[in-house]
Amino acid sequence: MDSPDPAIRTGVARDIVFLEAVGIRPVVIHGGGKAISKAMSESGHKAIFVQGYRVTDEKTMAIVENVLSHQINSEIVEAIKNFNGKAVGFSGSKIFKCKKMCPIGPDGQQMDIGFVGEVIDVIKDPIIESLEADVTPVISPTATGLDGCLYNCNADTAAAATAIALNATRLVFMSDVPGVLENPDDPSSVITHLSISDIDILKSRGIITKGMIPKIESAVSAIKAGVKKVSLVDGRIPHAILLEIFTDAGIGTELVP
């Protein structure tokens, strides 16, 4: 849903409505990294990333909240409604509680990357109420910190936390990469099947790096908590969600216990 191509965004919205129609109750946790970086550039701010996480100062956080919780969230809700689906938008600050994240640097010391949070609690009631009314919740990945401040959270980790809280059976990560690649320079080298025991080996080989790290770590957490399968799919492929859910072969990388 972070794609600049409107055809891709509307295609995903159409598939979400199809899931609603066949009785599957989706919950959408969306990102917006490209849109945030564009908005930052337009306002004279340079995007900086550490271990796949965006360094977020106070000014950046204001941009993040505006882009995620107001612009993109509203666009996704409207796109679903345009196909006669039902959706309601939530700012993640109303759904997620977080603690400040301080990654460990190469020197073994904690790094301060600003208002970046790690979700520690999911307020389920608004989500469950929406699902019981057959309405798809669409949630931005911001959160309220223990200090009451607004924090930027990784959408994948927020999605995993939500799946765990709701006892979901499936979790699908959609991005602009085909899945976990054996060769990062070769889009056709998708590793179609992984178990959580494979992850450390792939990290040591440099196959899982950068932005894939929080995605995979979130997937592993979800699997360990009871989610039966986590899939990583390329949202640029038409009907990617449906192909992954309703076909035996799938189209991306699946992670299982």
C-alpha positions as CSV (number, residue, x, y, z in Angstrom):
1,M,0.0,0.0,0.0
2,D,3.1,2.2,0.1
3,S,3.5,2.1,-3.6
4,P,3.3,5.4,-5.6
5,D,1.4,3.5,-8.3
6,P,-2.3,4.1,-7.8
7,A,-3.1,0.9,-9.7
8,I,-1.2,-1.2,-7.2
9,R,-2.9,0.5,-4.2
10,T,-6.4,0.1,-5.7
11,G,-5.6,-3.5,-6.6
12,V,-4.7,-4.3,-2.9
13,A,-7.9,-2.5,-1.7
14,R,-10.0,-4.6,-4.1
15,D,-8.4,-7.8,-2.7
16,I,-9.1,-6.7,0.8
17,V,-12.8,-6.3,-0.1
18,F,-12.8,-9.8,-1.6
19,L,-11.5,-11.1,1.7
20,E,-14.3,-9.4,3.5
21,A,-16.8,-10.9,1.1
22,V,-15.6,-14.5,1.6
23,G,-15.7,-14.2,5.4
24,I,-12.1,-13.6,6.1
25,R,-11.7,-10.7,8.6
26,P,-8.6,-8.7,7.6
27,V,-6.8,-6.2,9.7
28,V,-4.6,-3.7,7.8
29,I,-1.5,-2.3,9.4
30,H,0.1,0.0,6.8
31,G,3.5,1.6,6.4
32,G,4.4,4.7,4.4
33,G,8.2,4.9,4.3
34,K,8.5,6.2,0.8
35,A,5.9,8.9,1.4
36,I,7.5,9.9,4.7
37,S,11.0,10.2,3.0
38,K,9.5,12.3,0.2
39,A,7.7,14.6,2.7
40,M,10.9,14.9,4.7
41,S,12.9,15.8,1.6
42,E,10.4,18.4,0.6
43,S,10.7,20.0,4.0
44,G,14.5,20.0,4.0
45,H,15.0,16.9,6.2
46,K,17.3,14.1,5.3
47,A,16.1,10.5,6.1
48,I,18.6,8.5,8.2
49,F,18.3,4.8,8.9
50,V,20.0,2.7,11.6
51,Q,19.6,-1.1,11.4
52,G,16.5,-0.6,9.3
53,Y,14.8,1.9,11.6
54,R,14.2,5.6,10.7
55,V,16.0,8.0,13.0
56,T,13.1,10.1,14.3
57,D,13.6,13.5,15.9
58,E,10.7,15.7,17.0
59,K,10.2,17.4,13.6
60,T,10.4,14.1,11.8
61,M,7.8,12.6,14.2
62,A,5.4,15.4,13.2
63,I,5.9,14.5,9.6
64,V,5.5,10.8,10.3
65,E,2.2,11.3,12.1
66,N,0.8,13.6,9.4
67,V,1.8,11.2,6.5
68,L,0.8,8.0,8.2
69,S,-2.2,8.7,10.4
70,H,-3.8,11.3,8.2
71,Q,-2.8,11.1,4.6
72,I,-2.1,7.4,3.9
73,N,-4.6,6.0,6.4
74,S,-7.4,8.1,4.9
75,E,-6.4,7.1,1.4
76,I,-6.5,3.3,2.2
77,V,-9.9,3.6,4.0
78,E,-11.3,5.5,1.0
79,A,-9.9,3.0,-1.5
80,I,-11.6,0.1,0.3
81,K,-14.9,2.0,0.5
82,N,-14.7,2.8,-3.3
83,F,-15.0,-1.0,-3.9
84,N,-18.1,-1.1,-1.6
85,G,-16.0,-2.5,1.3
86,K,-16.2,-1.4,4.9
87,A,-13.3,0.1,6.6
88,V,-12.4,2.4,9.6
89,G,-9.2,4.2,10.2
90,F,-7.3,4.4,13.4
91,S,-4.2,6.3,14.4
92,G,-1.8,3.8,15.9
93,S,-1.4,6.2,18.9
94,K,-4.9,5.1,19.9
95,I,-4.1,1.3,19.5
96,F,-0.5,0.8,20.4
97,K,1.5,1.4,23.5
98,C,5.3,1.3,23.2
99,K,8.6,1.7,24.9
100,K,11.5,3.7,23.5
101,M,13.7,1.5,21.2
102,C,17.5,1.8,21.6
103,P,19.3,-0.6,19.2
104,I,22.7,-1.9,20.2
105,G,25.4,-0.4,18.1
106,P,28.6,-2.1,16.8
107,D,30.4,-1.0,20.0
108,G,27.9,-2.8,22.1
109,Q,26.4,0.4,23.4
110,Q,22.7,1.5,23.1
111,M,22.0,4.0,20.4
112,D,19.5,6.8,20.7
113,I,17.5,7.0,17.4
114,G,14.9,9.4,18.8
115,F,11.1,8.8,18.9
116,V,11.2,5.2,17.7
117,G,9.2,2.8,19.7
118,E,8.7,-0.9,20.2
119,V,5.1,-2.0,20.6
120,I,4.5,-3.6,24.0
121,D,0.7,-3.5,24.2
122,V,-2.2,-3.6,21.7
123,I,-5.5,-2.1,22.7
124,K,-7.7,-4.8,21.2
125,D,-11.3,-3.6,21.9
126,P,-11.6,-1.1,19.0
127,I,-10.2,-3.7,16.6
128,I,-12.5,-6.4,17.8
129,E,-15.5,-4.2,17.7
130,S,-14.8,-3.3,14.1
131,L,-14.3,-6.9,13.1
132,E,-17.5,-8.0,14.8
133,A,-19.3,-5.3,12.8
134,D,-17.7,-6.7,9.6
135,V,-15.6,-3.6,9.2
136,T,-11.9,-3.7,8.3
137,P,-9.7,-1.8,10.8
138,V,-6.9,0.2,9.0
139,I,-4.2,1.2,11.5
140,S,-1.1,3.4,11.2
141,P,2.1,2.3,12.9
142,T,2.5,5.1,15.4
143,A,2.2,4.5,19.2
144,T,1.9,6.3,22.5
145,G,5.0,5.9,24.6
146,L,5.3,5.2,28.3
147,D,6.2,8.9,28.6
148,G,3.0,10.0,26.8
149,C,4.9,11.1,23.7
150,L,4.1,10.0,20.2
151,Y,6.5,7.4,18.7
152,N,7.2,6.0,15.2
153,C,7.0,2.2,15.1
154,N,8.0,-0.2,12.4
155,A,4.9,-1.3,10.6
156,D,6.0,-4.9,10.4
157,T,6.6,-5.1,14.2
158,A,3.3,-3.4,14.8
159,A,1.5,-5.9,12.5
160,A,3.2,-8.9,14.3
161,A,2.2,-7.5,17.7
162,T,-1.4,-7.1,16.5
163,A,-1.5,-10.6,15.0
164,I,-0.3,-12.0,18.3
165,A,-2.8,-10.0,20.4
166,L,-5.7,-11.1,18.2
167,N,-4.5,-14.8,18.1
168,A,-4.5,-14.6,14.3
169,T,-3.6,-17.7,12.3
170,R,-2.0,-15.9,9.3
171,L,0.2,-12.8,8.9
172,V,1.1,-11.4,5.5
173,F,3.9,-8.8,5.1
174,M,3.5,-6.9,1.8
175,S,6.3,-4.8,0.4
176,D,8.1,-4.1,-2.9
177,V,10.4,-7.1,-2.8
178,P,9.5,-10.7,-3.8
179,G,10.4,-12.2,-0.4
180,V,13.7,-13.4,1.2
181,L,16.3,-13.5,-1.6
182,E,19.2,-16.0,-1.7
183,N,20.9,-13.4,-3.9
184,P,19.8,-9.8,-3.1
185,D,20.6,-8.8,-6.7
186,D,18.5,-11.5,-8.2
187,P,14.7,-11.0,-7.7
188,S,14.2,-14.6,-9.0
189,S,16.2,-16.1,-6.1
190,V,13.3,-16.2,-3.7
191,I,13.6,-18.6,-0.9
192,T,10.0,-20.0,-0.9
193,H,10.0,-21.8,2.4
194,L,11.8,-21.1,5.7
195,S,11.5,-22.4,9.3
196,I,12.5,-20.2,12.2
197,S,15.6,-22.5,12.7
198,D,16.9,-21.2,9.4
199,I,17.0,-17.5,10.3
200,D,20.3,-17.3,12.3
201,I,22.1,-19.0,9.4
202,L,20.7,-16.6,6.8
203,K,21.7,-13.7,9.0
204,S,25.2,-15.0,9.3
205,R,25.4,-15.4,5.6
206,G,24.3,-11.8,5.0
207,I,21.1,-12.8,3.3
208,I,18.9,-11.2,5.9
209,T,20.1,-7.7,6.3
210,K,19.0,-4.0,6.6
211,G,15.2,-3.5,6.3
212,M,14.6,-7.2,6.1
213,I,15.8,-7.6,9.7
214,P,12.8,-6.1,11.6
215,K,10.5,-7.9,9.2
216,I,12.0,-11.3,9.8
217,E,12.4,-10.8,13.5
218,S,8.7,-9.8,13.7
219,A,7.7,-12.9,11.7
220,V,9.7,-15.1,14.1
221,S,8.1,-13.5,17.1
222,A,4.6,-14.1,15.6
223,I,5.4,-17.7,14.8
224,K,6.7,-18.4,18.3
225,A,3.5,-16.8,19.8
226,G,1.2,-19.1,17.8
227,V,0.7,-17.6,14.4
228,K,0.7,-20.6,12.1
229,K,2.3,-19.0,9.0
230,V,3.8,-15.7,8.1
231,S,4.2,-14.8,4.4
232,L,6.3,-12.1,2.7
233,V,4.9,-11.2,-0.7
234,D,5.4,-8.6,-3.4
235,G,2.5,-6.2,-3.5
236,R,3.3,-5.2,-7.1
237,I,2.1,-8.6,-8.2
238,P,-1.6,-8.4,-9.0
239,H,-3.7,-10.2,-6.4
240,A,-0.6,-11.0,-4.3
241,I,-2.6,-11.5,-1.1
242,L,-5.1,-13.8,-2.7
243,L,-2.5,-15.9,-4.5
244,E,-0.6,-16.4,-1.2
245,I,-3.7,-17.3,0.8
246,F,-5.7,-19.4,-1.6
247,T,-3.0,-21.3,-3.6
248,D,-0.8,-24.1,-2.4
249,A,2.4,-22.8,-3.9
250,G,2.0,-19.2,-2.9
251,I,4.1,-16.4,-4.5
252,G,6.7,-15.3,-1.9
253,T,8.5,-16.6,1.2
254,E,6.5,-18.4,3.8
255,L,7.9,-18.8,7.4
256,V,6.6,-21.6,9.5
257,P,7.7,-23.1,12.9
